[in-house]
Amino acid sequence: MSGVLADPVVCSAIAHSVFADIGDSLLARLVLDATLLEIPAGATFLPQGSPPPTVYLLIRGFGRTYLASPTGRQATIRYFRPGEVIGSASLFSTREAAVSGQCLVDSTLLHFSAPVVRSLVASEVRVANAFNHEMALRLYAYFRELEEMTFGTVRQRLARHLLHVAAERQRGHELVVELTQQQLADAIGSVREMVARILTELRRDGLVRTEARGIVITDAAALEAQEWSGEP
């Protein structure tokens, strides 16, 4: 058995991933030479411009991929959770990574060996189909992100903006938003009174707390997972 497969946390993440049904033999080959990386909160593990392929599985934690402009502005592309793959498209492209990967909380990543994964994708249908499934999931997730940005409720837009601003300016373990309620309202196209009400609800739900320095996100994954609430 591969060393990483002896870790029950790794096995749990794999069981919730697109690799759950490829079989023990192929799974053992897939993780051959893979390494576990411990990434502290706020750290970038995948710099924009990295040569392909760069493929990871999130074992523990929470993070995001984002675009960065030459001026330093950032745009979050997706948030990822345990059992989700980062970088699958790089297996089928010669382009450098267009996005960066950042962990928002202390996280563990399984970094696959590029030669091993590329060989299996080229020779094993079940492994290739697992990565095809992963890319289909990512495509539908991007549709969902576009839907939420276009038609989302004020609560959803505020939750996403809080996460984005906190991640963009993260220093160390904490996620802090140093914006006023009016600035938040202006950013998401709402009014201060609505933002104040939603922040009260988020505090009540244990997702944020308010301090003199700003709004502290206490549960980033739960904040990102806000469901459609039907709010105006």
PyMOL commands that set and color helices and strands:
alter all, ss='L'
color gray80, all
select helices_A, chain A and resi 4-6+8-15+24-30+88-92+114-123+125-151+154-168+181-188+192-204+220-224
alter helices_A, ss='H'
color red, helices_A
select strands_A, chain A and resi 35-39+44-46+56-60+63-68+74-80+85-86+100-103+107-111+175-177+208-211+214-217
alter strands_A, ss='S'
color yellow, strands_A
deselect
rebuild
show_as cartoon
